[in-house]
Amino acid sequence: MESVRVDVWLWAVRIYKTRSAATEACRGGHVKVNGHSIKAATSVKVGDKVEAMLDRQRILEVVALIDKRVGAPIAAACLVDHSPPPPPRERFVPVFVRERGTGRPTKRERRDLDRLRGA
């Protein structure tokens, strides 16, 4: 096997959960091969650079061709990821925490809450 459809390869290496999602991404212009927007039926070969836009940009180099969905360790061996690191997640820090079971806030506590929330 010297080439595989790009949507099949993206699905097989577990970039997209379904093949139809990979096909839709190709149709929507979210996938590029060697810098060019492509159709889902475009073939990829070993050494091609595939750019896929999911929640962030993924830049992948094709190392091995597969056309069936395989286990994650085998799929990871079929590509080299040149993507920039994902942005750090913002942690939600609760500003005011009430103990469970303490009942409704008093008028004073409610005013303090409003002051903290900026209302």
C-alpha positions as CSV (number, residue, x, y, z in Angstrom):
1,M,0.0,0.0,0.0
2,E,1.6,3.3,-1.1
3,S,-1.2,5.7,-0.5
4,V,-4.4,6.0,1.6
5,R,-7.3,8.5,1.5
6,V,-6.7,11.3,4.0
7,D,-10.0,11.0,5.7
8,V,-9.4,7.3,6.3
9,W,-5.9,7.9,7.6
10,L,-7.1,10.6,10.0
11,W,-9.8,8.3,11.4
12,A,-7.4,5.3,11.6
13,V,-4.8,7.2,13.6
14,R,-7.5,8.5,16.0
15,I,-7.5,12.2,15.2
16,Y,-11.2,12.1,14.5
17,K,-13.6,9.8,16.3
18,T,-15.6,8.9,13.2
19,R,-14.7,8.7,9.5
20,S,-17.7,10.9,8.7
21,A,-16.3,13.6,11.0
22,A,-12.9,13.4,9.2
23,T,-14.8,13.7,5.9
24,E,-16.7,16.7,7.1
25,A,-13.5,18.4,8.3
26,C,-12.0,17.9,4.8
27,R,-15.1,19.3,3.1
28,G,-15.0,22.3,5.5
29,G,-11.4,23.2,4.7
30,H,-10.1,22.2,8.2
31,V,-7.5,19.7,6.8
32,K,-4.5,20.6,4.6
33,V,-1.9,18.3,3.1
34,N,1.5,19.8,2.4
35,G,-0.1,23.3,2.8
36,H,-2.9,22.8,0.3
37,S,-6.6,22.5,1.1
38,I,-7.8,19.1,0.0
39,K,-10.9,16.9,-0.6
40,A,-11.5,13.8,1.5
41,A,-10.5,11.5,-1.3
42,T,-7.0,13.0,-1.6
43,S,-4.3,10.4,-1.1
44,V,-1.5,10.8,1.5
45,K,1.9,9.1,1.3
46,V,4.6,8.5,3.8
47,G,6.4,11.8,4.5
48,D,3.4,14.1,3.9
49,K,2.6,16.9,6.3
50,V,-1.1,16.9,7.4
51,E,-2.6,19.9,9.2
52,A,-5.9,19.3,11.0
53,M,-7.9,21.8,12.9
54,L,-9.9,20.3,15.8
55,D,-10.0,22.2,19.0
56,R,-6.5,23.4,18.2
57,Q,-4.2,23.1,15.2
58,R,-2.5,19.7,14.8
59,I,0.5,19.3,12.5
60,L,1.2,15.7,11.7
61,E,3.8,13.9,9.6
62,V,2.8,10.6,8.1
63,V,5.2,7.8,9.1
64,A,3.2,4.8,8.2
65,L,0.0,4.2,6.3
66,I,-3.0,2.4,7.8
67,D,-6.5,2.1,6.6
68,K,-8.1,0.3,9.5
69,R,-8.7,1.6,13.0
70,V,-6.1,0.1,15.3
71,G,-5.1,0.4,19.0
72,A,-3.8,3.7,20.3
73,P,-0.1,2.6,20.7
74,I,0.0,1.4,17.1
75,A,-1.8,4.5,15.8
76,A,0.7,6.7,17.7
77,A,3.6,5.0,15.9
78,C,2.1,5.9,12.5
79,L,2.5,9.6,12.9
80,V,4.9,12.2,14.3
81,D,3.2,15.1,16.0
82,H,4.8,18.6,15.3
83,S,1.9,20.5,16.8
84,P,2.5,23.4,19.2
85,P,1.7,22.6,22.8
86,P,-1.9,23.2,23.8
87,P,-2.7,26.4,25.7
88,P,-2.8,26.0,29.5
89,R,-6.3,25.4,30.9
90,E,-7.8,28.0,33.0
91,R,-8.7,26.6,36.4
92,F,-12.0,27.8,37.9
93,V,-11.3,29.0,41.4
94,P,-14.5,29.5,43.4
95,V,-14.4,32.9,45.1
96,F,-16.8,32.1,47.8
97,V,-17.6,28.6,49.1
98,R,-20.3,27.9,51.7
99,E,-20.3,24.8,53.7
100,R,-22.9,22.3,52.7
101,G,-25.9,22.2,55.1
102,T,-25.4,25.6,56.6
103,G,-28.7,26.9,55.3
104,R,-29.5,30.1,53.5
105,P,-27.0,33.0,53.6
106,T,-27.8,35.8,56.0
107,K,-28.4,39.3,54.8
108,R,-24.8,40.2,55.7
109,E,-23.4,37.2,53.9
110,R,-25.5,37.9,50.8
111,R,-24.2,41.5,50.7
112,D,-20.6,40.2,51.0
113,L,-21.4,37.8,48.1
114,D,-22.7,40.6,46.0
115,R,-19.7,42.7,46.7
116,L,-17.4,39.8,45.7
117,R,-19.3,39.3,42.5
118,G,-19.2,43.0,41.6
119,A,-22.9,43.4,41.6
